[in-house]
Amino acid sequence: MPNQTVPPPLPNSHVNLQAIETLARQHQQLREQLAKVIIGQGKVIDNVLLSIFCGGHALIVGVPGLAKTLLVRSLSRTLALSFNRIQFTPDLMPSDITGTDIIEEDPVTGKRRLEFLEGPVFANLILADEINRTPPKTQAAMLQTMQEHEVSVGAKTYALPKPFHVFATQNPIEMEGTYVLPEAQSDRFMFSIQCGYPTNEEEAQVVRNTTGTHEPELTPVLGAEQIIEIQKLVRAIPVSDEVVRYAVQLVARTRPEDPAASDFVREFVRWGASPRASQYLILGAKARAAVAGSVCADYANVRSVVHEVLQHRILTNFHARAQKVTATDIINRLLEETLPGSR
């Protein structure tokens, strides 16, 4: 890649340098705490933490046994957040997630009244385990919670606790008895995080750590109020108009109908990414810059989150599947063809 001049930040943006340095230290402390129970998976941990710092949700895709559930549960302990795990099954109903109204009798007056019984979604951190195992009707129950951070039951709307994050797992190799996640809901996940196998050395360490008597103790690093302040800090990170245009250009070129799209995209892509992808590219770039101790997001920060943001937003066509062309292949080609400063 040619040398790139970092564009100047927007003049009306002001960031507390000391707060950025503090965030960088806290990020490292969180990594150290999670490393006590999660061996390897450094990139996965980084992207999960970025999702938290951006106030977003994430899909974690990987085969069983890769500590996806353990990671999210351990994250809730290091962040001192309330945590609920929802196991998605074919018979799960929307009310099993959101909660429902029940009839309760007042022991004093003897009168009956409706009382709302909160569902497991009322927590700071939600693990939607195997979200593609439940029918679309139940999957749709998560739409309002993820977008508006609230639940509507009957005529009333109930606010969810803040901060609120959903981490959903999917098994990429088991398709029997599953339901494809609707595009509208998939688009609400900021990141799609790919979780791969550990190396032989890492797996040996996992075996040693999990077959003995030692149980690591996790120390909380951040609380709910601190996380909310970090999310405000990340949004305050300046980014230049040139970097914003570059992020928009990357996303636009995933759309076959866009004039700037390459023949490769027109041949293999059915639907490209929505404008929400451009928003998440910039937000992810800001978070990446912040945890690195930088006060300005640049081109490299944008490129560092492209795979996570676009992976689940590029829908390939039948021709791509026949030729074994994946969304990852398309993103790699896109990064090669769209360099900073290009038109």
PLY file of the C-alpha trace (Angstrom):
ply
format ascii 1.0
element vertex 343
property float x
property float y
property float z
element edge 342
property int vertex1
property int vertex2
end_header
0.00 0.00 0.00
1.39 3.45 -0.86
2.26 5.96 1.80
-0.83 7.73 3.03
-1.14 11.17 4.52
-3.53 11.12 7.45
-6.23 13.74 6.77
-6.64 16.43 9.42
-9.43 15.91 11.98
-12.58 17.96 11.86
-11.93 21.36 13.47
-15.01 21.26 15.71
-14.10 17.98 17.43
-12.45 18.00 20.85
-11.25 14.86 22.62
-9.79 14.56 26.09
-6.32 13.08 25.54
-6.15 11.83 29.11
-9.46 9.98 28.65
-8.08 8.32 25.50
-4.96 7.17 27.36
-7.12 5.83 30.19
-9.27 3.90 27.71
-6.18 2.36 26.10
-5.04 1.12 29.55
-8.49 -0.20 30.41
-8.64 -2.03 27.09
-5.35 -3.75 27.86
-6.55 -4.64 31.36
-9.71 -6.20 29.91
-7.62 -8.26 27.49
-5.46 -9.48 30.36
-8.48 -10.48 32.45
-10.14 -12.35 29.58
-6.85 -14.08 28.73
-7.11 -15.87 32.09
-9.99 -17.96 30.73
-9.81 -17.53 26.94
-6.63 -18.90 25.39
-5.74 -17.31 22.06
-8.61 -15.75 20.08
-6.97 -12.34 20.45
-8.68 -10.87 17.40
-12.07 -12.16 18.55
-11.59 -10.58 21.98
-10.55 -7.27 20.41
-13.61 -7.15 18.18
-15.98 -8.07 21.02
-14.54 -5.23 23.10
-14.86 -2.83 20.15
-18.54 -3.77 19.89
-19.01 -2.84 23.55
-17.12 0.45 23.21
-19.22 1.39 20.16
-22.51 0.47 21.84
-23.20 -2.17 19.18
-24.24 -5.80 18.88
-22.26 -8.63 17.31
-22.67 -12.03 15.70
-20.06 -14.58 16.79
-19.79 -17.30 14.16
-17.92 -20.52 14.86
-18.26 -24.26 15.33
-19.15 -25.65 18.77
-16.46 -25.85 21.44
-14.60 -22.61 20.68
-15.53 -20.88 23.98
-17.99 -18.41 22.43
-20.38 -18.70 25.36
-17.53 -18.62 27.88
-16.17 -15.46 26.28
-19.43 -13.52 26.60
-20.05 -14.80 30.13
-16.51 -13.84 31.18
-16.95 -10.45 29.52
-19.97 -9.74 31.71
-17.85 -10.45 34.80
-14.95 -8.23 33.76
-17.42 -5.44 32.96
-19.58 -5.95 36.07
-22.72 -6.16 33.93
-25.88 -8.20 34.40
-25.91 -11.19 32.04
-28.52 -13.56 30.64
-28.11 -16.43 28.23
-31.05 -17.31 25.98
-30.90 -20.71 24.29
-32.77 -20.33 21.01
-34.77 -23.45 20.08
-37.51 -24.17 17.50
-40.26 -23.99 20.16
-39.09 -20.70 21.74
-41.83 -18.04 21.72
-41.38 -14.22 21.59
-42.81 -13.84 25.10
-40.15 -16.26 26.38
-37.62 -13.57 25.46
-39.35 -10.26 26.10
-41.62 -11.19 29.00
-45.39 -11.12 29.35
-48.27 -9.72 31.36
-49.59 -11.99 34.12
-52.69 -11.71 36.29
-51.78 -11.18 39.94
-54.07 -10.89 42.93
-53.45 -8.17 45.49
-53.25 -9.98 48.90
-54.67 -6.92 50.69
-57.59 -5.87 48.49
-58.19 -9.18 46.76
-58.39 -7.36 43.40
-56.69 -8.73 40.34
-54.35 -6.68 38.18
-51.99 -7.15 35.28
-48.32 -7.23 36.18
-45.46 -7.35 33.68
-43.08 -10.25 34.22
-39.72 -9.34 32.69
-38.12 -11.79 30.27
-34.41 -12.67 30.10
-33.78 -9.82 27.64
-33.81 -7.43 30.60
-30.06 -7.48 31.26
-27.03 -5.48 30.16
-25.43 -8.32 28.23
-27.49 -10.89 26.32
-26.09 -14.05 24.78
-28.49 -15.23 22.07
-27.14 -18.75 21.71
-27.69 -20.36 18.29
-30.05 -17.58 17.23
-30.68 -19.24 13.87
-32.34 -22.25 15.55
-35.59 -20.42 16.25
-38.31 -19.42 13.72
-38.43 -15.88 12.23
-41.34 -14.87 14.48
-39.20 -15.35 17.57
-36.08 -13.93 15.91
-38.11 -10.81 15.17
-38.75 -10.34 18.89
-35.14 -9.18 19.11
-35.53 -6.43 16.49
-37.03 -3.78 18.75
-34.70 -4.64 21.62
-31.61 -4.28 19.43
-32.64 -1.09 17.65
-34.65 0.91 20.21
-33.40 -0.81 23.40
-36.97 -1.28 24.58
-39.73 -3.88 24.70
-43.41 -3.35 23.83
-45.93 -5.69 25.46
-49.59 -4.89 25.04
-50.07 -1.12 25.24
-46.95 -0.47 27.30
-43.29 -0.01 26.39
-40.51 -0.90 28.82
-36.97 0.46 28.59
-34.08 -1.99 28.76
-31.14 -1.41 31.11
-28.19 0.63 29.88
-25.80 -0.29 28.44
-27.48 -3.01 26.39
-25.65 -5.40 24.06
-26.64 -8.56 22.23
-24.06 -11.16 21.24
-25.56 -13.89 19.08
-23.82 -17.14 18.16
-24.27 -19.15 14.99
-22.90 -22.53 13.95
-21.72 -22.21 10.32
-21.61 -25.94 9.54
-24.95 -27.19 10.85
-27.86 -26.09 8.65
-30.47 -28.77 9.43
-33.29 -27.43 11.60
-32.10 -23.82 11.34
-33.69 -20.64 10.02
-31.66 -18.08 8.09
-31.42 -14.85 10.02
-33.57 -12.21 8.26
-31.53 -9.52 6.51
-33.29 -6.79 8.50
-32.10 -8.32 11.76
-28.67 -9.34 10.49
-28.07 -5.72 9.47
-28.58 -4.60 13.07
-25.47 -6.46 14.18
-22.52 -4.13 13.98
-19.95 -6.90 13.57
-19.84 -10.46 12.34
-16.93 -11.98 14.26
-15.44 -15.18 12.88
-14.16 -17.53 15.59
-11.62 -20.09 14.32
-9.81 -23.09 15.74
-6.91 -22.51 18.17
-3.36 -23.52 17.29
-2.02 -26.82 18.66
-0.09 -24.96 21.35
-3.14 -22.94 22.36
-5.32 -26.03 22.44
-2.79 -27.81 24.66
-2.96 -24.85 27.05
-6.77 -25.00 27.00
-6.65 -28.67 27.95
-4.20 -28.03 30.80
-6.28 -25.16 32.16
-9.66 -26.89 31.99
-8.82 -30.39 33.22
-7.31 -29.41 36.56
-8.63 -27.92 39.77
-7.57 -24.29 39.28
-10.38 -21.84 38.53
-9.22 -18.37 37.48
-10.77 -15.39 39.21
-11.82 -12.46 37.06
-11.60 -8.92 38.41
-14.08 -6.32 37.12
-12.33 -3.56 35.19
-15.28 -1.36 34.18
-18.83 -0.74 35.32
-22.01 0.24 33.50
-21.58 4.00 33.98
-17.96 3.88 32.81
-18.95 1.96 29.68
-21.57 4.56 28.80
-18.94 7.31 29.17
-16.54 5.33 26.96
-19.21 5.04 24.28
-19.63 8.82 24.35
-15.86 9.24 24.13
-15.62 6.96 21.09
-18.28 8.96 19.26
-16.35 12.15 20.01
-13.22 10.87 18.21
-12.70 13.15 15.18
-12.64 11.82 11.65
-11.98 13.79 8.48
-14.34 14.17 5.55
-11.83 12.28 3.38
-11.95 9.22 5.66
-15.76 9.36 5.77
-15.87 9.48 1.96
-13.51 6.51 1.81
-15.76 4.44 4.09
-18.82 5.36 2.01
-16.93 4.50 -1.16
-16.02 1.04 0.17
-19.65 0.30 1.03
-21.06 1.71 -2.21
-18.79 -0.55 -4.26
-20.42 -3.62 -2.71
-23.66 -2.76 -4.55
-23.91 -4.21 -8.08
-26.04 -1.30 -9.29
-23.51 1.34 -8.19
-21.63 2.96 -11.12
-18.29 2.44 -9.31
-18.88 -1.29 -8.67
-16.39 -3.61 -10.35
-17.32 -6.37 -12.78
-16.37 -8.85 -10.04
-19.05 -7.43 -7.73
-21.66 -7.27 -10.51
-20.99 -10.91 -11.34
-21.17 -12.39 -7.84
-23.16 -10.06 -5.54
-26.96 -10.10 -5.29
-27.31 -7.34 -2.67
-24.69 -5.03 -1.25
-24.36 -3.38 2.14
-26.75 -0.74 3.45
-25.81 2.77 4.68
-25.73 1.30 8.18
-22.46 -0.36 7.11
-20.90 3.04 6.41
-21.94 4.22 9.86
-20.44 1.17 11.53
-17.20 1.43 9.53
-16.64 4.92 10.89
-17.77 4.03 14.41
-15.55 0.95 14.43
-12.63 2.99 13.10
-13.10 5.52 15.91
-13.09 2.76 18.53
-10.01 1.15 16.97
-8.19 4.47 17.10
-9.27 5.14 20.69
-8.06 1.81 22.10
-4.73 2.38 20.35
-4.38 5.72 22.12
-4.94 7.80 18.99
-7.07 10.95 18.95
-8.05 10.70 15.28
-9.43 7.87 13.14
-7.66 7.30 9.81
-7.85 5.14 6.70
-6.07 2.20 8.34
-8.61 2.17 11.17
-11.43 1.93 8.63
-9.76 -0.91 6.74
-9.14 -2.80 10.00
-12.88 -3.34 10.58
-14.04 -3.85 6.98
-14.35 -7.65 7.21
-16.31 -7.57 10.46
-18.73 -4.91 9.18
-19.32 -6.24 5.65
-19.08 -10.02 6.13
-22.79 -10.50 6.92
-24.06 -7.65 4.77
-22.89 -8.84 1.35
-25.36 -11.33 -0.13
-23.85 -13.42 -2.88
-25.84 -14.89 -5.79
-26.16 -18.43 -7.10
-23.28 -17.94 -9.52
-20.97 -17.06 -6.60
-22.00 -20.17 -4.69
-21.42 -22.31 -7.78
-17.96 -20.80 -8.21
-17.27 -21.02 -4.43
-16.79 -17.27 -4.19
-17.47 -16.09 -0.64
-18.20 -12.72 0.93
-14.63 -12.79 2.29
-13.25 -13.13 -1.25
-15.33 -10.17 -2.36
-14.18 -8.02 0.57
-10.52 -8.87 -0.09
-10.94 -7.91 -3.75
-12.69 -4.72 -2.70
-9.81 -3.73 -0.42
-7.32 -4.33 -3.23
-9.27 -2.20 -5.70
-10.30 0.62 -3.34
-7.23 2.35 -1.98
-7.33 5.57 0.04
-7.47 8.56 -2.27
-8.77 6.53 -5.24
-11.87 7.56 -7.14
0 1
1 2
2 3
3 4
4 5
5 6
6 7
7 8
8 9
9 10
10 11
11 12
12 13
13 14
14 15
15 16
16 17
17 18
18 19
19 20
20 21
21 22
22 23
23 24
24 25
25 26
26 27
27 28
28 29
29 30
30 31
31 32
32 33
33 34
34 35
35 36
36 37
37 38
38 39
39 40
40 41
41 42
42 43
43 44
44 45
45 46
46 47
47 48
48 49
49 50
50 51
51 52
52 53
53 54
54 55
55 56
56 57
57 58
58 59
59 60
60 61
61 62
62 63
63 64
64 65
65 66
66 67
67 68
68 69
69 70
70 71
71 72
72 73
73 74
74 75
75 76
76 77
77 78
78 79
79 80
80 81
81 82
82 83
83 84
84 85
85 86
86 87
87 88
88 89
89 90
90 91
91 92
92 93
93 94
94 95
95 96
96 97
97 98
98 99
99 100
100 101
101 102
102 103
103 104
104 105
105 106
106 107
107 108
108 109
109 110
110 111
111 112
112 113
113 114
114 115
115 116
116 117
117 118
118 119
119 120
120 121
121 122
122 123
123 124
124 125
125 126
126 127
127 128
128 129
129 130
130 131
131 132
132 133
133 134
134 135
135 136
136 137
137 138
138 139
139 140
140 141
141 142
142 143
143 144
144 145
145 146
146 147
147 148
148 149
149 150
150 151
151 152
152 153
153 154
154 155
155 156
156 157
157 158
158 159
159 160
160 161
161 162
162 163
163 164
164 165
165 166
166 167
167 168
168 169
169 170
170 171
171 172
172 173
173 174
174 175
175 176
176 177
177 178
178 179
179 180
180 181
181 182
182 183
183 184
184 185
185 186
186 187
187 188
188 189
189 190
190 191
191 192
192 193
193 194
194 195
195 196
196 197
197 198
198 199
199 200
200 201
201 202
202 203
203 204
204 205
205 206
206 207
207 208
208 209
209 210
210 211
211 212
212 213
213 214
214 215
215 216
216 217
217 218
218 219
219 220
220 221
221 222
222 223
223 224
224 225
225 226
226 227
227 228
228 229
229 230
230 231
231 232
232 233
233 234
234 235
235 236
236 237
237 238
238 239
239 240
240 241
241 242
242 243
243 244
244 245
245 246
246 247
247 248
248 249
249 250
250 251
251 252
252 253
253 254
254 255
255 256
256 257
257 258
258 259
259 260
260 261
261 262
262 263
263 264
264 265
265 266
266 267
267 268
268 269
269 270
270 271
271 272
272 273
273 274
274 275
275 276
276 277
277 278
278 279
279 280
280 281
281 282
282 283
283 284
284 285
285 286
286 287
287 288
288 289
289 290
290 291
291 292
292 293
293 294
294 295
295 296
296 297
297 298
298 299
299 300
300 301
301 302
302 303
303 304
304 305
305 306
306 307
307 308
308 309
309 310
310 311
311 312
312 313
313 314
314 315
315 316
316 317
317 318
318 319
319 320
320 321
321 322
322 323
323 324
324 325
325 326
326 327
327 328
328 329
329 330
330 331
331 332
332 333
333 334
334 335
335 336
336 337
337 338
338 339
339 340
340 341
341 342
